[in-house]
Amino acid sequence: MAARGHVQDPNDRRLRPIYDYLDNGNNKMAIQQADKLLKKHKDLHCAKVLKAIGLQRTGKQDEAFALAHEVAMLEPTDDNSLQALTILYREMHRPELVTKLYEAAVKKVPLSEEYHSHLFMAYARVGEYKKMQQAGMALYKIVPKNPYYFWSVMSLVMQAISAKDEKLAQTMFLPLAERMVEKMVKEDKIEAEAEVQLYFMILERLGKYVEALEVIRGPLGEKLTSELQSRESKCMMLYRRLERWPECNALAHKLLLKNPDDWQFYPYYFDSLFHLMDQSWSPSEGEPCSEGAVHHTVAEVVRFVEERIKEQDGKESRSLRGPYLAQLELIHRLRERGFPEENLPGEPLDLMVQFFVKFGDKPCCITDLKIYLHLLSPDQHVQFINRLSEAVPLGQQGVEGFAFPQDTKALQRHLCVCQLSRALGLHHSLDVSGKLRLIVELKAHYRHGLKFGNDALKTELQFSDMYCLMAAHVYIDLWTETGDMDMVWQCLGFLLEGLANSSSNAQFKLLLLLLYCRLGAFEPVVDLYSSLDAKHIQHDTIGFLLTRYAEPLGQFAAASQSCNFSLRFFHSNQKDTSEYIIQAYKYGAFEKIPEFIALRNRLNQSLHFAQVRTERMLLDLFLEADIVLSLEESVKAMSLSAEEDDIPWDSLRDNRDLTVFTNWDPKEKQLTDGHRIQSLEEETVWLRIRSQVLRLLASMVALGHTSSQQNSEISNENGVGDKTSVVSSLLFQLNQTLQTAAQMAEKQIQYPLLGPPSTPLASALSSGSCQCQVAALQLSLHLQQLESSGLDESSELQTQICNVFKSLVIQLQEILNKCKGDLLEMKESKLKPQPSLLETLIFFVETVSIVLWTASYCAKILRPLKTSLQKKKKKKKDANTALPAVVCGFQELTGSLQDLLTQALEHIKGQEVGITALKLTSLTLEGCTQEEASFTKAAMDKVQSSYLRSLQEVGDLLRKRAETIKNLKI
């Protein structure tokens, strides 16, 4: 809460209990205490604001805002009121109102450093860079401190970064910022490292690399001390930009002499060598290099690297990895340039074996060698693994026929060999029996290795965890190759065993999560994802693993929860980023400010954010519209507009981490750039479909709202024509998107199992749900025409509408028929889930909901038309009592929908009975010990329980929908 200074102001003492109540979350008591205080002291503005904070936190936003506005209009200047109003407006997500508060305060107290500072920060929250620049200079004039001056300079840089016109940035904002800093340099007023960093940032953005280099190498550069080798790194980057390859090479050479393990300088060293060779550079040209000796031939570079290796070999202490890897990197680069094999500095196979001998007991050995495996020819793969195996010290062969490592270092070496074998494709080339033998071996090594972690803490990983994960990958290979469900059940069982021994292993959890979702079971996934304890940006990078499956697998409550997880992060990002930017200004971390802005933009433009927001709104409609609230009230509560599309389609970013799973597959089996592009296209098309359906539902509400006006003139004033054109436009867009989607589905793109999950696009099209939804939404236009023409002069239109009614029922029946079949079946004593049937059932639920909303809109239009027609007949004393065709058709529609829902509920009941009756205990799992079987059965139980939960939630929703049909009478 607001600061309560050290001076014992009587008002502070009076306000303290309210602060304490608010800090403890006791908002009702805070309101009561504020009311008591205001009875005695009516002019105590801060008490009013604190009461408003209490009201805001108890959900009475309008009252809170009115009370705060009352105080704000008085333009308070006491610190307590200002701070409390600032807190309130931030909680209301109205930071722009804070700027008005401090603008007024600064006018009344023009020499207050504190208020000017608060005003600057208020502008920073809303990104008013021009006003920030002015506020910074005003502050500097009152209190001439360097930080304030440089706040103003940084605000100019931010104007340049955010300017849409790049020319304006380069010709006005950045040159002005440069002149402002140069003035301080000439007056010798540069004090802090942050000020030098800012000067460097300005020069770099202006492309003045020579001037930037002079700054870094001059006396100002000496202030760059917060980061190790900050000056050298900046110099290196500038040499590269200026293409001054001799200096780049010499500086890299000099830095690598000091620290031969600093990998960041090896790429500069090698890059500069090849550029010098391409330019045929020789040291005789011009002046000597300012950075020292230049290595411009391959021989010199080879000699330099070999000398670094000799130094390491001669050391008694642990060798550094850098020089050994540099040798492999150099061979890779020389081969790329077509250098003769006989002139390469060594044979890759021998060098990699030597590297393994030295560093094989380090967990990083696998990642170091993996990127250079392409240097080996295919016929060297087996030889390479055999030579590595010779360097692994194993004990005597045990009863099981396997020799095990006797300590953790030997275990790490053996594990590294296994991982490299898989990366070279040796596991994949085995036949089924070979893979099964490999699984037995990996399991034996895993269980043997557990003894080394007997004393480990619960949060620590077991030394042998990777054996378990690798065995799971081999199980998955067998499952995908043979389709044998036993493989995936045993895989799940073994992963659960691994998790029991190593409860913090994120890779076990991620793989379990993936497999459960692929089997159609979402219930166990919620706890698994929760236990991952995803932090901050991870909600964007790995959140898709959760949100992709929740709703399509019928777990509506969990879907709401998982969407909320993600949305809470995205919504708080805007507020949090503003705070980071303010802290960066306070502490002079200017170079971080553009990074924070970029992070905010990245998250606002996130594909995942757009997907979760859209799916959450659709989910709320499917669960609540016309059940808890009317469709109109639901759409209004979401502030959903048919006309506005708030998804930034042109700048959508795919922030998914598609490499989150540990993967040792060879290159040809890994995720490709093509897969990534195709996945992004598929995700975007599916998002377009969902977004357009959502907006069409909003447009139907808008049409219904306008139609409810009795007078046609009033209706026209309210823009029926405009709303109809919006619906037509959206329907046209949706049809186009569906054509694109159909072409995409025809390709039948298959991603690697550890790659991105496919969208529900293909199954949505094949089930016919998309087509049925479009037909239902299209009906709103026909109904609009019917309302305009009336019932007595629209026989053709009525026939057309009746045909659509019949067509919708037929299409819904077809979707329901595609749901038939056992969701979880026992075949030849093997348990087989069919998640596609469950997904189709959810599409049926969604589609029938949309048809019901259309029917509800239809009833809204037909009621007044039918009443009007009956009145006319009474006046004319018309004896014809036959109902209009469309009314009869509507009654048939509602009757058919009731029958369909009855069928669906019977199907669900039958499935629940069938799944409950499955005797999983009777299943025999071949080749499993009793302990293994118990874990496998536990996995099966979770899948069975999840299917029952899904059916229960779907059944509950359909029963509520069946109730709403009864109200569809005209």
Residue pairs with C-beta under 8 A, 6 or more apart in sequence:
1 19
1 22
1 23
1 83
1 84
1 87
2 19
2 46
2 79
2 80
2 83
2 84
2 87
3 79
3 83
4 12
4 15
4 16
4 19
4 80
5 12
5 79
11 44
11 46
11 80
12 80
14 37
14 41
14 44
14 47
15 37
15 44
15 46
15 47
15 50
15 80
17 33
18 30
18 33
18 34
18 37
18 47
18 50
18 51
18 54
19 50
21 27
21 29
21 30
21 33
21 54
22 30
22 50
22 53
22 54
22 57
27 53
27 54
27 55
27 57
27 58
28 54
28 58
30 50
30 51
30 53
30 54
31 51
31 54
31 55
31 58
34 47
34 48
34 50
34 51
34 54
35 51
37 44
37 47
38 44
38 47
38 48
38 51
41 47
45 71
45 74
45 76
45 78
45 81
46 78
46 80
46 81
46 84
48 67
48 68
48 70
48 71
49 67
49 68
49 71
49 81
49 84
49 85
49 88
50 84
51 67
52 63
52 64
52 65
52 67
52 68
52 71
52 88
53 64
53 84
53 87
53 88
53 91
55 61
55 63
55 64
55 67
56 64
56 88
56 91
56 92
57 91
61 92
64 88
64 92
65 92
68 85
68 88
68 89
71 81
71 85
72 85
72 97
72 100
72 101
75 101
75 104
75 105
75 108
76 82
76 85
76 101
76 105
77 105
77 108
77 109
77 115
79 114
82 101
82 102
82 105
82 115
82 118
85 97
85 98
85 101
86 98
86 101
86 118
86 122
89 95
89 97
89 98
89 101
90 98
90 125
90 575
93 574
93 575
95 122
95 125
95 126
95 578
96 126
98 122
98 125
99 119
99 122
99 123
99 125
99 126
99 128
99 131
101 122
102 115
102 118
102 119
102 122
103 119
105 112
105 115
105 118
105 119
106 112
106 115
106 116
106 119
109 115
110 142
111 142
113 139
113 142
113 143
116 135
116 138
116 139
116 142
117 139
119 135
120 132
120 135
120 136
120 139
120 151
120 585
121 582
121 585
123 129
123 131
123 132
123 135
124 132
124 578
124 581
124 582
124 585
125 578
125 581
125 582
127 158
127 162
129 155
129 156
129 158
129 159
129 162
130 155
130 159
132 151
132 152
132 155
132 158
133 152
133 155
133 156
133 159
134 152
135 152
136 148
136 149
136 151
136 152
136 153
136 155
137 149
137 152
139 148
139 151
140 148
140 149
140 152
146 184
146 189
146 190
146 191
146 192
146 195
147 192
147 588
149 180
149 184
150 194
150 195
150 198
150 588
150 590
151 585
152 180
153 177
153 180
153 181
153 198
153 202
154 198
154 585
154 590
154 593
156 173
156 174
156 176
156 177
156 180
157 173
157 174
157 177
157 198
157 201
157 202
157 205
157 590
157 594
158 593
158 594
158 597
159 169
159 173
160 168
160 169
160 170
160 173
160 174
160 177
160 205
161 169
161 594
161 597
162 597
163 169
163 173
169 205
170 206
174 202
174 205
174 206
175 206
177 202
178 199
178 202
178 203
178 206
178 208
181 195
181 198
181 199
181 202
184 190
184 195
185 199
185 220
190 196
190 199
190 220
190 223
192 223
192 588
193 223
193 224
193 225
193 226
193 588
194 587
194 588
194 589
194 590
195 223
195 588
196 215
196 220
196 221
196 223
196 224
197 224
197 590
197 591
198 590
198 591
199 215
199 220
200 212
200 215
200 216
200 234
201 590
201 591
203 209
203 211
203 212
203 215
204 212
209 238
209 241
209 242
210 242
212 234
212 238
213 235
213 238
213 239
213 242
215 221
216 224
216 231
216 234
216 235
216 238
217 231
217 235
221 231
224 230
224 231
224 234
227 233
229 255
229 262
232 251
232 255
233 264
235 251
236 248
236 251
236 252
236 265
236 268
239 245
239 247
239 248
239 251
240 248
240 268
240 271
243 275
245 272
245 275
245 276
245 279
245 281
246 272
246 276
246 281
246 289
246 291
246 294
246 296
247 289
247 290
247 291
248 268
248 271
248 272
249 268
249 269
249 272
249 273
249 276
249 294
249 295
249 296
250 289
250 291
250 292
250 293
250 294
251 268
251 291
251 292
252 265
252 266
252 268
252 269
252 272
253 269
253 292
253 293
253 294
253 295
253 304
254 291
254 292
255 262
255 265
256 262
256 265
256 266
256 269
256 304
256 308
260 308
260 311
260 312
260 320
260 322
260 323
261 320
261 321
261 322
261 323
262 322
263 322
263 325
266 322
266 326
266 329
269 295
269 301
270 301
270 329
270 330
270 333
273 295
273 296
273 298
273 301
274 333
274 337
276 294
276 296
277 296
277 297
277 298
281 294
281 296
282 296
283 289
283 294
283 296
295 301
295 304
298 334
298 339
298 343
301 330
302 330
302 345
305 323
305 326
305 327
305 330
305 345
306 327
306 345
308 322
308 323
308 326
309 323
309 324
309 327
311 323
312 319
312 320
312 323
312 324
313 319
319 358
319 359
321 355
321 359
321 364
321 368
324 351
324 354
324 355
324 358
324 359
325 355
325 368
325 372
327 345
327 346
327 351
328 348
328 351
328 352
328 355
328 372
328 375
329 372
330 345
331 344
331 345
331 346
331 348
331 351
331 375
332 372
332 374
332 375
334 343
334 344
334 345
335 341
335 344
335 375
348 372
348 375
348 376
349 376
349 380
349 383
349 384
349 387
352 369
352 372
352 375
352 376
352 384
353 384
353 387
353 388
353 391
355 365
355 368
355 369
356 365
356 369
356 388
356 391
356 413
356 416
357 391
359 365
359 368
360 388
360 391
360 392
360 412
360 413
360 416
360 417
361 409
361 410
361 412
361 413
362 412
363 412
365 412
365 416
366 415
366 416
366 419
366 420
366 423
366 664
369 416
369 420
370 419
370 420
370 423
370 664
373 420
373 423
373 424
374 667
376 384
376 424
381 424
381 425
381 426
382 426
384 420
384 424
385 417
385 420
385 421
385 424
385 426
388 416
388 417
388 420
389 417
391 413
392 405
392 410
392 413
392 414
392 417
393 405
393 406
393 410
393 413
394 403
394 404
394 405
394 406
394 410
394 414
395 403
395 404
395 405
395 406
396 403
397 403
398 404
400 444
402 441
402 444
402 445
402 448
404 444
404 445
404 448
404 449
405 411
405 413
405 414
405 448
405 449
407 452
408 452
408 463
411 445
411 449
411 452
411 463
411 464
412 463
414 445
415 445
415 464
415 466
415 467
418 442
418 445
418 466
418 467
418 470
419 466
419 470
419 664
421 427
422 428
422 470
422 473
422 664
422 665
423 664
423 665
423 666
424 666
425 666
425 668
425 669
427 435
427 438
427 474
427 477
428 477
428 665
428 666
428 669
430 438
432 478
432 481
432 482
435 474
435 477
435 478
436 478
436 927
438 474
439 471
439 474
439 475
442 467
442 468
442 470
442 471
442 474
443 467
443 468
443 471
443 494
445 464
445 467
446 464
446 465
446 467
446 468
446 471
446 498
447 464
448 464
449 462
449 463
449 464
449 467
450 462
450 464
450 501
452 462
452 463
452 464
453 460
453 461
453 462
453 463
453 464
453 501
453 502
456 462
458 503
458 504
459 503
459 504
460 502
460 504
461 502
461 504
461 505
462 501
462 502
462 505
465 498
465 502
465 505
465 507
465 508
466 662
468 494
468 495
468 497
468 498
468 508
469 498
469 507
469 508
469 511
469 662
470 664
471 494
472 491
472 494
472 495
472 498
472 511
473 664
473 665
475 487
475 488
475 490
475 491
475 494
476 487
476 488
476 491
476 515
476 753
478 484
478 487
479 485
479 487
479 488
479 491
480 753
485 830
485 831
485 832
486 830
486 925
486 926
488 515
488 519
489 831
489 925
489 936
489 939
489 940
490 925
490 928
490 932
490 936
491 515
492 512
492 515
492 516
492 935
492 936
492 939
493 928
493 932
493 933
493 935
493 936
493 937
493 938
493 939
494 932
494 935
495 508
495 511
495 512
495 515
496 512
496 935
496 938
496 939
497 931
497 932
497 935
498 505
498 508
499 505
499 508
499 509
499 512
500 935
502 508
506 532
507 661
507 662
509 528
509 529
509 531
509 532
510 532
510 542
510 545
510 660
510 661
511 661
512 524
512 528
513 525
513 528
513 529
513 545
513 546
514 545
514 661
514 753
514 754
516 522
516 524
516 525
516 528
516 942
516 943
516 946
517 525
517 545
517 548
517 549
517 553
517 757
518 753
518 835
519 833
519 835
519 943
520 553
520 823
520 833
520 834
520 835
520 838
520 839
520 943
520 946
520 947
520 950
521 553
521 833
521 942
521 943
521 946
521 947
522 549
522 550
522 553
522 554
522 555
522 558
522 946
522 950
523 555
523 558
523 942
523 945
523 946
523 949
523 950
524 942
524 943
524 946
525 546
525 549
525 558
526 546
526 555
526 558
526 561
526 562
529 545
529 546
529 562
532 542
534 542
534 543
534 565
536 569
537 603
539 565
539 566
539 569
539 570
540 566
540 569
540 570
540 603
540 606
540 608
540 609
540 655
541 655
541 656
541 657
541 660
542 656
542 657
542 660
543 562
543 565
543 566
543 608
543 612
544 608
544 611
544 656
544 756
544 757
545 660
545 757
546 562
546 565
547 559
547 562
547 563
547 566
547 608
547 611
547 612
547 615
548 757
548 759
549 757
550 556
550 558
550 559
550 562
550 563
551 559
551 615
551 619
551 842
552 760
552 839
552 842
553 835
553 838
553 839
553 842
553 946
553 950
554 838
554 841
554 842
554 949
554 950
554 951
554 953
554 954
555 946
555 949
555 950
555 953
556 619
556 622
556 623
556 953
556 957
557 953
559 615
559 619
560 616
560 619
560 620
560 623
563 612
563 615
563 616
563 619
564 616
566 608
566 609
566 612
567 612
567 613
567 616
570 603
570 606
570 609
570 612
570 613
573 599
573 600
573 603
573 604
574 600
574 604
577 596
577 597
577 599
577 600
580 592
580 596
581 593
581 596
581 597
583 589
584 590
584 592
584 593
584 596
585 593
602 653
602 655
603 609
603 655
604 648
605 648
605 651
605 652
605 653
606 652
606 653
606 655
607 652
607 653
607 654
607 655
607 656
607 680
607 683
607 684
607 687
608 655
608 656
610 647
610 648
610 652
610 687
610 691
611 683
611 687
611 690
614 647
614 687
614 690
614 691
614 694
615 690
617 638
617 640
617 694
618 690
618 693
618 694
618 846
620 634
620 638
621 631
621 634
621 635
621 694
621 697
621 849
622 845
622 846
622 849
622 957
623 957
624 634
625 631
625 634
625 635
625 849
625 853
626 852
626 853
626 856
626 964
627 960
627 961
627 963
627 964
628 634
629 637
631 697
631 700
631 701
631 853
631 856
632 701
632 704
632 705
635 697
635 698
635 701
640 694
640 695
640 698
641 695
641 698
642 695
642 696
642 698
642 699
642 702
642 723
642 726
642 727
642 730
643 726
645 691
645 695
647 687
647 691
649 684
649 688
652 684
654 676
654 679
654 680
654 683
656 756
658 671
658 676
658 679
658 755
658 756
659 671
661 754
663 670
663 754
665 752
665 754
669 752
670 752
671 751
671 752
671 754
671 755
671 756
675 749
675 751
675 752
675 755
675 756
676 756
678 747
678 749
679 751
679 755
679 756
681 744
682 744
682 749
682 758
682 759
682 761
683 756
683 759
685 737
685 740
685 741
685 744
685 759
685 761
686 741
686 759
686 760
686 761
686 764
688 733
688 737
689 734
689 737
689 738
689 741
689 761
689 764
689 770
692 730
692 733
692 734
692 737
693 734
693 773
693 777
693 850
695 730
696 727
696 730
696 731
696 734
696 777
697 777
697 850
697 853
699 723
699 726
699 727
699 730
699 780
700 727
700 777
700 780
700 853
700 854
700 857
702 723
702 726
703 720
703 723
703 724
703 727
703 780
703 784
703 857
704 857
704 860
704 861
706 715
706 718
706 719
706 720
706 723
707 715
707 720
707 784
707 787
707 860
707 861
708 860
709 715
709 718
710 864
720 784
724 781
724 784
727 777
727 780
727 781
727 784
728 781
731 774
731 777
731 778
731 781
734 774
734 777
735 774
738 765
738 770
738 771
738 774
741 761
741 765
741 770
742 765
744 761
745 761
745 762
745 765
745 766
748 762
749 758
751 757
751 758
760 839
760 843
763 836
763 839
763 840
763 843
764 770
764 843
765 771
767 815
767 818
767 840
767 843
767 844
768 811
768 814
768 815
768 818
769 815
769 840
769 843
769 844
769 846
769 847
771 811
772 808
772 811
772 812
772 815
772 847
772 851
773 846
773 847
773 850
775 804
775 807
775 808
775 811
776 808
776 847
776 850
776 851
776 854
777 850
777 854
778 804
779 801
779 804
779 808
779 854
779 858
780 854
780 857
782 797
782 800
782 801
782 804
783 801
783 857
783 858
783 861
784 861
785 794
785 797
786 794
786 797
786 798
786 801
786 861
786 865
786 886
787 861
787 865
789 797
790 865
790 868
790 869
791 798
791 865
791 866
791 868
791 869
791 884
791 886
791 887
792 869
792 872
792 884
794 886
795 885
798 884
798 885
798 886
798 889
799 885
801 886
801 889
802 885
802 886
802 888
802 889
805 889
805 890
805 892
805 893
806 889
806 892
808 851
808 893
809 893
809 896
809 897
809 900
811 847
812 844
812 847
812 848
812 851
812 897
812 900
813 900
815 840
815 843
815 844
815 847
816 844
816 900
816 903
816 904
816 907
818 837
818 840
819 837
819 840
819 841
819 844
819 904
819 907
820 837
820 907
821 834
821 837
822 834
822 837
822 911
822 914
823 833
823 834
823 837
823 838
823 911
823 915
823 947
823 951
824 831
824 832
824 833
824 834
824 914
824 915
824 918
824 943
824 944
824 947
825 831
825 832
825 834
826 832
826 918
826 923
829 922
829 923
829 924
830 923
831 918
831 920
831 923
831 940
831 943
833 943
833 947
838 947
838 950
841 904
841 908
841 954
842 954
844 904
845 954
845 957
845 958
845 961
848 897
848 900
848 901
848 904
848 958
848 961
849 961
851 897
852 897
852 961
852 964
852 965
852 968
855 890
855 893
855 894
855 897
855 965
855 968
856 964
856 968
858 890
859 890
859 968
859 969
859 970
862 886
862 887
862 890
862 970
863 970
866 884
866 887
866 970
869 884
872 878
873 880
887 970
890 970
894 965
894 968
894 969
897 965
898 962
898 965
901 958
901 961
901 962
901 965
902 962
904 958
905 955
905 958
905 959
905 962
908 951
908 954
908 955
908 958
909 955
911 947
911 951
912 948
912 951
912 952
912 955
915 944
915 947
915 948
915 951
916 948
918 944
920 937
920 940
920 941
920 944
921 937
923 937
923 940
925 932
925 933
925 936
928 936
